[in-house]
Amino acid sequence: MALGGARFRYIISSNTLGRFGLAMGEGAKRILLVEDTEVNRVVVRRLVRELNVSLEEAENGQAAVDLIRGGRTYDLILMDKEMPVVDGHEATRQIRSLGVTTPIVALSGDSLESDRDLFLQAGADEFQPKPLTRDKLINIFSRYGLDYD
């Protein structure tokens, strides 16, 4: 029996953004955050709030793979390590097996070299220990040529 994870997508009209003095550019980059812990998703939402990005969320690796199999494309994937249903290592492996070349940045509260190696072997482009900060996120965007404002 396959269990589906919750997926969240935030779409805000330009009229709504305008009321708050905000603007989303035409070239907004699409980021997929794969994270099962709500508090960590809230942190990333807050970090990207001021940046010109569109954030989509998946609660587990299977939900992320399903989004990509369904034709969704992203400019960057932020992938947690430990999640229910399908963990980050396996989700990364499955995404790469689909021929997807989108940069995948592995995130983990553990900074063990073995975790880093497993993610890199699965196809991740880099490994970042948590917590994710605004400076770390901006550096990640810069490394992969993503405009963020």
Secondary structure, 3 states (H helix, E strand, C coil): CCCCCCEEECCCCHHHHHHCCCCCCCCCEEEEEECCCHHHHHHHHHHHCCCCEEEEEECCHHHHHHHHHCCCCCCEEEEECCCCCCCHHHHHHHHHHCCCCCCEEEEECCCCHHHHHHHHHHCCCEEEECCCCHHHHHHHHHHCCCCCC
